[in-house]
């Protein structure tokens, strides 16, 4: 009667990676509670599988991770249906969406508890409290309702990552073969997802993890990361790793040590970092990373404007000049810099917003001139619910509001909002949004991502030739000929919201 259903809602049509967040929490109760895993990415109809478990009357808890965007499409209706049909079941949500929009979630009436932030300690403590009829008031990282009042308990420390148990891959394998989570990407024929740290020591005003971690970061040691990778290689044959840390490269010492350990493993890898952090890395470390299999690094460039970088609280020491210089530096080592830019930040007047967009388009073209191998990822600015954030306050002053009801997030425009495709921000006109997306189309034609390895040399040459006049002359309006080719001939995959091309 005390079993747990762990649910990983569908995250998209492609790239079904191992459900790390579910496994992280499952590890905290391994051997203490019985559980099952339902992965919406692997089920045609996850509700059918979930209800089959519930009809056994053996389950007390339903725990779901919920990330912004596509996962809400399954998590919200399935959770609501469970609460209506099985009102005694205790429903627990975690993940960035639940943490950042906790008021809408807990006020919905069909989620009993939210774990905001790390749940390695909070989750087993919560289960113990529920089963023994004890108060949850002293359990860290919880949101729940008590006497119709929202209770948000104190934020706990990020746990020591080296003290956490290994993820229960073998248990997952009983429900879904691990091999189904391998993908053939430009990194390798068996690419696997991995987390080696939690949090980030910066407070960017546009980042969804800031309200959860508050500039805190903890990481596994290089040796323990290596041991995990060695285990995955020896047991499952992986040869590519995507490090999905929010900021993998905080410590040069750790990265250098891990690179030395990986030198002879023939594993290619990708991770996320900051330009101003990695620009302090020595040439020796960067070369060591390359020799150890580092192929590409994702960086939040955000904007070429120093004024705007300060305004959005990018933190650190990043500047427009540094962004360009670092792209040139990375070229020397053959590591591909993947720069993301956010266009459409709020400003005092429509003219200033459009100027910011135009300036960053020109800046992106400068970066591509300096290092043509630089990958460019373009997002449209979407506010994040960081309390006391000046950027959020400015967005709200200009008329932006988040949905107050949880079911409203099921509207198509709000799903696209959290994938940075539809900003729903009043200061961005159709002309502005069209310019951003049309430039992105032309750019992706002129310089297709190297991660979409299915594209042939001939296809790349043809699409570049067709896009070159528009790109060089800044003619971005109505690029229908490029869109048609990308949709029907190339079947082009955009890594900014579809991830790496994977087979």
C-alpha positions as CSV (number, residue, x, y, z in Angstrom):
1,X,0.0,0.0,0.0
2,X,3.0,2.3,0.4
3,X,4.5,2.0,-3.1
4,X,5.5,4.9,-5.2
5,X,4.8,5.7,-8.9
6,X,7.6,7.9,-10.3
7,X,6.4,9.7,-13.5
8,X,8.5,11.4,-16.1
9,X,6.1,13.2,-18.4
10,X,6.9,13.4,-22.1
11,X,9.5,16.1,-22.8
12,X,9.2,16.1,-26.6
13,X,9.0,14.1,-29.8
14,X,12.7,13.5,-30.0
15,X,15.8,12.8,-28.0
16,X,14.4,10.6,-25.2
17,X,17.1,10.8,-22.7
18,X,17.4,8.9,-19.5
19,X,15.1,10.5,-16.8
20,X,17.9,11.7,-14.5
21,X,15.6,13.8,-12.2
22,X,13.4,10.8,-11.5
23,X,16.3,8.5,-11.0
24,X,17.9,11.0,-8.6
25,X,14.9,10.9,-6.3
26,X,14.4,7.1,-6.7
27,X,18.0,6.7,-5.5
28,X,17.1,8.4,-2.2
29,X,14.5,5.7,-1.4
30,X,16.2,2.7,-3.1
31,X,15.9,-0.3,-0.8
32,X,13.5,1.5,1.6
33,X,10.4,1.8,-0.5
34,X,9.1,-0.2,-3.5
35,X,8.5,1.9,-6.6
36,X,7.8,1.8,-10.3
37,X,8.8,4.2,-13.1
38,X,6.5,5.4,-15.8
39,X,8.3,7.3,-18.6
40,X,6.0,9.3,-20.8
41,X,8.7,9.4,-23.4
42,X,8.5,5.6,-23.8
43,X,4.8,5.1,-23.4
44,X,2.2,5.7,-26.1
45,X,-0.4,6.2,-23.4
46,X,1.2,6.7,-20.0
47,X,-2.2,7.0,-18.3
48,X,-3.1,3.4,-19.2
49,X,0.2,2.2,-17.5
50,X,-0.4,4.5,-14.5
51,X,-4.0,3.4,-14.0
52,X,-3.0,-0.2,-14.3
53,X,-0.7,0.3,-11.3
54,X,-3.3,2.3,-9.3
55,X,-5.9,-0.4,-9.7
56,X,-3.8,-2.8,-7.7
57,X,-4.4,-0.6,-4.6
58,X,-0.7,-1.0,-3.7
59,X,0.4,2.6,-4.2
60,X,0.3,5.5,-1.8
61,X,2.4,8.1,-3.6
62,X,2.5,9.6,-7.1
63,X,5.7,11.6,-7.7
64,X,6.2,13.5,-10.9
65,X,9.0,15.7,-12.2
66,X,7.6,18.7,-14.2
67,X,9.9,20.8,-16.4
68,X,8.5,23.9,-18.2
69,X,7.1,23.5,-21.6
70,X,6.1,20.1,-23.1
71,X,6.0,18.1,-19.8
72,X,3.1,20.2,-18.5
73,X,0.9,18.7,-21.3
74,X,1.0,15.3,-19.7
75,X,1.7,16.2,-16.0
76,X,-1.3,18.5,-15.5
77,X,-4.2,16.4,-17.0
78,X,-2.9,13.1,-15.7
79,X,-2.3,14.4,-12.2
80,X,-5.8,16.0,-12.1
81,X,-7.3,12.7,-13.3
82,X,-5.5,10.8,-10.5
83,X,-6.7,13.1,-7.8
84,X,-10.3,12.9,-9.0
85,X,-10.3,9.1,-9.3
86,X,-7.9,8.3,-6.4
87,X,-8.3,11.2,-3.9
88,X,-6.4,9.3,-1.1
89,X,-3.2,9.1,-3.2
90,X,-0.5,11.6,-2.1
91,X,0.7,13.6,-5.1
92,X,4.1,15.2,-5.1
93,X,5.6,17.4,-7.8
94,X,9.2,18.5,-8.3
95,X,11.2,20.1,-11.1
96,X,11.7,23.6,-12.3
97,X,8.1,24.3,-13.3
98,X,6.7,23.1,-10.0
99,X,9.3,25.1,-8.1
100,X,9.0,28.4,-10.0
101,X,5.2,28.4,-10.3
102,X,4.5,26.8,-6.9
103,X,1.5,29.1,-6.2
104,X,-0.5,28.1,-9.3
105,X,0.5,24.4,-8.7
106,X,-0.4,24.1,-5.0
107,X,-3.6,26.2,-5.5
108,X,-4.8,23.8,-8.2
109,X,-6.1,21.4,-5.5
110,X,-4.7,18.3,-7.1
111,X,-1.0,18.5,-6.0
112,X,-0.4,17.9,-2.3
113,X,3.3,18.7,-2.0
114,X,6.0,20.4,-4.0
115,X,9.6,19.8,-3.6
116,X,11.4,22.9,-4.7
117,X,15.1,22.4,-5.2
118,X,17.0,19.2,-4.3
119,X,14.8,16.4,-3.1
120,X,17.4,13.9,-2.0
121,X,16.7,14.5,1.6
122,X,13.3,16.1,1.4
123,X,11.5,13.3,-0.4
124,X,12.3,10.4,2.0
125,X,11.6,12.7,5.0
126,X,8.2,13.6,3.5
127,X,7.3,10.0,2.9
128,X,8.2,9.2,6.5
129,X,6.1,12.2,7.8
130,X,3.0,11.2,5.8
131,X,3.2,7.5,6.7
132,X,3.7,8.3,10.4
133,X,1.2,11.2,10.6
134,X,4.0,13.7,11.5
135,X,4.2,17.4,10.7
136,X,6.1,18.3,7.5
137,X,6.7,21.9,8.7
138,X,10.4,21.2,9.5
139,X,11.2,19.4,6.3
140,X,13.4,21.6,4.0
141,X,12.5,22.5,0.4
142,X,8.7,21.8,0.7
143,X,5.6,23.7,-0.4
144,X,2.2,22.6,0.8
145,X,-1.1,23.9,2.1
146,X,-2.1,24.0,5.7
147,X,-5.4,25.5,6.9
148,X,-5.8,27.0,3.4
149,X,-2.4,28.8,3.8
150,X,0.6,28.1,1.5
151,X,3.5,26.9,3.6
152,X,7.0,27.3,2.1
153,X,9.6,25.7,4.3
154,X,13.2,26.9,4.6
155,X,15.6,26.2,1.8
156,X,18.1,23.4,2.6
157,X,21.7,23.1,1.6
158,X,22.6,21.4,-1.7
159,X,23.7,17.9,-0.6
160,X,27.3,16.7,-0.9
161,X,27.2,15.2,-4.4
162,X,29.9,12.6,-3.6
163,X,27.7,11.2,-0.7
164,X,24.7,10.6,-2.9
165,X,24.1,7.0,-4.1
166,X,24.6,6.0,-7.7
167,X,21.5,6.4,-9.9
168,X,19.6,3.1,-10.1
169,X,20.1,2.4,-13.7
170,X,19.6,-1.4,-13.2
171,X,16.2,-0.7,-11.7
172,X,15.2,1.5,-14.6
173,X,16.3,-1.2,-16.9
174,X,13.6,-3.5,-15.4
175,X,10.9,-1.0,-16.7
176,X,12.6,0.3,-19.8
177,X,15.7,-1.1,-21.4
178,X,18.6,1.3,-20.9
179,X,19.6,0.8,-24.5
180,X,16.5,2.8,-25.5
181,X,18.0,5.9,-24.0
182,X,21.2,5.7,-26.1
183,X,21.2,7.9,-29.1
184,X,23.4,8.3,-32.1
185,X,24.4,11.9,-32.1
186,X,27.4,13.9,-33.5
187,X,29.1,13.0,-30.2
188,X,28.9,9.2,-30.6
189,X,26.8,6.2,-31.5
190,X,25.8,5.7,-27.9
191,X,25.3,9.1,-26.4
192,X,24.1,9.3,-22.8
193,X,22.9,12.1,-20.5
194,X,24.6,12.8,-17.2
195,X,24.5,15.3,-14.3
196,X,27.7,15.9,-12.3
197,X,26.7,19.0,-10.3
198,X,23.7,21.0,-9.0
199,X,23.1,24.7,-9.3
200,X,25.1,27.6,-10.5
201,X,27.0,30.4,-8.6
202,X,25.5,33.2,-10.6
203,X,22.2,35.1,-10.5
204,X,21.2,35.9,-14.1
205,X,17.8,37.6,-14.0
206,X,16.5,35.6,-16.9
207,X,17.5,32.1,-15.7
208,X,14.9,29.7,-14.2
209,X,17.3,28.0,-11.8
210,X,18.2,31.2,-9.9
211,X,15.1,31.1,-7.6
212,X,15.8,27.5,-6.8
213,X,19.5,27.5,-6.0
214,X,20.2,31.2,-5.1
215,X,23.8,31.2,-6.5
216,X,24.8,28.0,-4.9
217,X,26.7,25.1,-6.6
218,X,28.0,21.8,-5.6
219,X,29.7,19.1,-7.7
220,X,30.8,15.5,-7.7
221,X,34.6,15.1,-7.6
222,X,36.3,14.4,-10.9
223,X,37.2,10.9,-9.7
224,X,33.6,10.0,-8.9
225,X,32.3,11.5,-12.2
226,X,35.0,9.4,-14.0
227,X,33.9,6.2,-12.0
228,X,30.3,6.7,-13.1
229,X,31.3,7.2,-16.7
230,X,33.6,4.2,-16.6
231,X,30.7,2.2,-15.2
232,X,28.4,3.3,-18.0
233,X,31.0,2.5,-20.6
234,X,31.8,-0.9,-19.2
235,X,28.2,-2.0,-18.6
236,X,26.4,-0.2,-21.5
237,X,29.1,0.7,-24.0
238,X,28.5,4.5,-24.1
239,X,30.9,6.6,-26.2
240,X,29.3,10.0,-25.9
241,X,28.2,12.1,-22.9
242,X,26.0,15.2,-22.6
243,X,26.7,16.9,-19.3
244,X,23.4,18.5,-18.5
245,X,24.8,20.5,-15.5
246,X,23.6,24.1,-15.3
247,X,27.2,25.1,-15.2
248,X,29.6,22.2,-15.7
249,X,32.8,24.3,-15.9
250,X,32.8,26.3,-12.6
251,X,36.0,24.7,-11.4
252,X,39.0,24.5,-13.8
253,X,40.8,22.2,-11.4
254,X,37.9,19.6,-11.5
255,X,37.5,19.8,-15.3
256,X,41.3,19.4,-15.8
257,X,41.4,16.4,-13.5
258,X,38.4,14.8,-15.2
259,X,39.9,15.4,-18.6
260,X,43.2,13.7,-17.6
261,X,41.1,10.7,-16.4
262,X,39.2,10.6,-19.7
263,X,42.2,10.9,-22.0
264,X,42.3,7.2,-23.0
265,X,38.5,6.5,-22.8
266,X,37.6,7.6,-26.4
267,X,34.4,9.3,-25.2
268,X,33.3,12.6,-26.8
269,X,31.4,15.1,-24.6
270,X,29.5,18.3,-24.5
271,X,28.7,20.6,-21.5
272,X,27.4,24.1,-20.5
273,X,29.6,26.9,-19.2
274,X,30.2,30.6,-18.9
275,X,32.5,32.6,-21.2
276,X,34.0,34.8,-18.5
277,X,34.7,31.7,-16.4
278,X,36.3,29.7,-19.1
279,X,38.3,32.6,-20.6
280,X,40.3,32.3,-17.4
281,X,41.2,28.7,-18.2
282,X,44.8,28.2,-19.2
283,X,45.6,27.1,-22.8
284,X,46.9,23.8,-21.3
285,X,43.5,23.0,-19.8
286,X,41.7,23.9,-23.0
287,X,44.0,21.6,-25.0
288,X,43.6,18.9,-22.4
289,X,39.8,19.1,-22.7
290,X,40.1,18.8,-26.5
291,X,42.4,15.8,-26.2
292,X,40.0,14.2,-23.7
293,X,37.1,14.4,-26.1
294,X,35.4,17.7,-25.6
295,X,33.8,18.6,-28.9
296,X,31.4,21.5,-28.1
297,X,30.5,23.8,-25.2
298,X,27.3,25.7,-24.8
299,X,27.7,29.3,-23.6
300,X,25.2,31.9,-22.6
301,X,26.5,34.9,-24.6
302,X,23.0,36.5,-24.3
303,X,23.9,39.9,-25.9
304,X,26.8,41.8,-27.4
305,X,25.8,44.9,-25.4
306,X,27.7,45.6,-22.2
307,X,24.9,47.8,-21.0
308,X,22.3,45.1,-21.5
309,X,24.5,42.4,-19.9
310,X,24.6,44.6,-16.8
311,X,20.9,45.3,-16.9
312,X,20.0,41.6,-17.0
313,X,22.4,40.9,-14.1
314,X,24.5,38.5,-16.2
315,X,27.0,38.8,-13.3
316,X,30.7,38.0,-13.6
317,X,32.8,40.0,-16.0
318,X,31.4,39.1,-19.4
319,X,31.6,41.8,-22.1
320,X,30.9,42.0,-25.8
321,X,34.6,42.2,-26.6
322,X,35.3,39.1,-24.5
323,X,32.5,37.1,-26.3
324,X,34.2,37.8,-29.6
325,X,37.8,37.2,-28.4
326,X,36.8,34.0,-26.7
327,X,35.2,32.7,-29.9
328,X,38.6,33.3,-31.6
329,X,40.4,31.6,-28.8
330,X,38.3,28.5,-29.0
331,X,39.1,28.2,-32.7
332,X,42.7,27.5,-31.9
333,X,41.8,24.4,-29.9
334,X,39.1,23.1,-32.3
335,X,36.4,23.1,-29.6
336,X,33.1,24.4,-31.1
337,X,31.7,27.3,-29.0
338,X,27.9,27.1,-29.0
339,X,26.7,30.7,-28.2
340,X,23.1,31.4,-27.2
341,X,21.6,34.8,-27.6
342,X,18.4,36.2,-26.1
343,X,16.7,38.8,-28.2
344,X,13.7,40.9,-27.2
345,X,14.5,42.1,-23.7
346,X,12.1,44.9,-22.5
347,X,13.1,48.5,-23.0
348,X,11.6,51.9,-22.4
349,X,10.4,52.4,-26.0
350,X,9.6,50.1,-29.0
351,X,12.4,51.8,-30.8
352,X,14.9,50.8,-28.2
353,X,13.7,47.2,-28.3
354,X,14.1,47.0,-32.1
355,X,17.5,48.6,-31.8
356,X,18.6,46.0,-29.3
357,X,17.4,43.3,-31.7
358,X,19.2,44.8,-34.7
359,X,22.4,45.4,-32.7
360,X,22.5,41.8,-31.6
361,X,21.9,40.5,-35.1
362,X,24.9,42.5,-36.3
363,X,26.9,41.3,-33.3
364,X,26.1,37.7,-34.1
365,X,27.3,38.2,-37.6
366,X,30.6,39.6,-36.3
367,X,31.1,36.5,-34.1
368,X,30.5,34.3,-37.1
369,X,33.0,36.3,-39.1
370,X,35.6,35.8,-36.3
371,X,35.0,32.1,-35.9
372,X,32.7,30.6,-38.6
373,X,32.5,27.4,-36.6
374,X,30.6,29.1,-33.7
375,X,27.2,27.6,-33.4
376,X,24.5,30.2,-32.7
377,X,21.4,29.5,-30.7
378,X,18.7,32.2,-30.6
379,X,16.0,32.5,-28.0
380,X,13.2,35.1,-27.6
381,X,13.2,36.5,-24.1
382,X,10.7,35.0,-21.7
383,X,10.4,36.3,-18.2
384,X,11.1,33.9,-15.3
385,X,9.3,34.2,-11.9
386,X,12.3,35.3,-9.9
387,X,10.9,37.2,-6.8
388,X,12.2,40.8,-6.4
389,X,13.8,40.6,-9.9
390,X,14.1,44.0,-11.5
391,X,13.7,42.4,-14.9
392,X,10.5,40.6,-13.9
393,X,9.2,43.9,-12.3
394,X,9.9,45.7,-15.6
395,X,8.1,43.0,-17.6
396,X,5.1,43.2,-15.3
397,X,5.0,47.0,-15.5
398,X,4.8,46.6,-19.3
399,X,1.8,44.3,-19.0
400,X,3.2,40.8,-18.8
401,X,1.5,38.3,-16.4
402,X,2.0,34.6,-15.7
403,X,-1.2,32.4,-15.6
404,X,-2.8,32.2,-12.2
405,X,-4.5,28.9,-12.8
406,X,-2.5,25.7,-13.5
407,X,-4.8,24.5,-16.3
408,X,-4.1,27.7,-18.2
409,X,-0.5,26.5,-18.8
410,X,-2.1,23.9,-21.1
411,X,-2.9,26.5,-23.7
412,X,-0.6,26.1,-26.7
413,X,0.8,29.6,-26.4
414,X,2.1,28.9,-22.9
415,X,3.8,25.7,-23.9
416,X,5.6,27.6,-26.6
417,X,6.4,30.4,-24.1
418,X,8.5,28.1,-22.0
419,X,10.5,26.9,-25.1
420,X,11.2,30.5,-25.9
421,X,9.3,30.3,-29.2
422,X,6.3,32.5,-28.3
423,X,7.2,35.2,-25.8
424,X,3.7,36.5,-25.0
425,X,5.4,39.8,-24.0
426,X,3.4,43.0,-24.7
427,X,6.4,45.0,-25.7
428,X,7.4,42.7,-28.6
429,X,5.4,43.5,-31.7
430,X,4.7,40.9,-34.5
431,X,7.3,42.8,-36.6
432,X,10.0,42.3,-33.9
433,X,9.2,38.6,-33.3
434,X,9.1,37.9,-37.1
435,X,12.5,39.6,-37.5
436,X,14.0,37.4,-34.8
437,X,12.6,34.2,-36.2
438,X,13.3,35.1,-39.9
439,X,16.9,36.0,-39.1
440,X,17.2,32.6,-37.3
441,X,15.8,30.9,-40.4
442,X,18.3,32.7,-42.7
443,X,21.2,32.0,-40.3
444,X,20.4,28.3,-40.0
445,X,20.3,28.2,-43.8
446,X,23.6,30.0,-44.2
447,X,25.3,28.1,-41.4
448,X,23.5,24.8,-40.4
449,X,24.4,23.3,-37.1
450,X,27.2,20.7,-37.2
451,X,25.2,18.6,-34.7
452,X,22.7,17.7,-37.4
453,X,25.1,15.2,-38.9
454,X,22.5,13.7,-41.3
455,X,22.9,16.7,-43.6
456,X,25.2,15.9,-46.5
457,X,28.0,18.2,-47.8
458,X,25.9,18.8,-50.9
459,X,22.8,19.8,-48.9
460,X,24.9,22.2,-46.8
461,X,26.4,23.8,-49.8
462,X,23.1,24.3,-51.6
463,X,21.2,25.7,-48.6
464,X,24.2,28.1,-47.8
465,X,24.2,29.3,-51.4
466,X,20.4,29.9,-51.4
467,X,20.7,31.8,-48.1
468,X,23.9,33.7,-48.7
469,X,22.3,36.8,-50.4
470,X,19.8,37.2,-47.6
471,X,22.4,36.8,-44.9
472,X,25.0,39.2,-46.4
473,X,22.4,41.9,-47.3
474,X,20.3,41.6,-44.2
475,X,17.2,40.6,-46.2
476,X,15.3,38.6,-43.6
477,X,11.6,39.1,-44.5
478,X,9.5,36.2,-45.8
479,X,12.3,33.6,-46.2
480,X,9.8,31.0,-47.4
481,X,12.2,29.3,-49.9
482,X,14.6,28.5,-47.0
483,X,11.8,27.4,-44.7
484,X,10.4,25.0,-47.4
485,X,13.9,23.5,-47.9
486,X,14.5,23.1,-44.2
487,X,11.1,21.5,-43.6
488,X,10.8,19.1,-46.6
489,X,14.2,18.6,-48.0
490,X,16.6,18.9,-45.1
491,X,14.1,18.1,-42.3
492,X,16.3,20.4,-40.3
493,X,16.6,20.0,-36.6
494,X,17.0,23.2,-34.4
495,X,19.1,22.4,-31.3
496,X,17.7,25.4,-29.4
497,X,14.5,23.5,-28.8
498,X,14.9,20.0,-30.3
499,X,18.3,19.2,-28.9
500,X,21.0,17.4,-30.9
501,X,19.9,15.4,-33.9
502,X,19.6,11.8,-32.6
503,X,18.9,8.4,-34.1
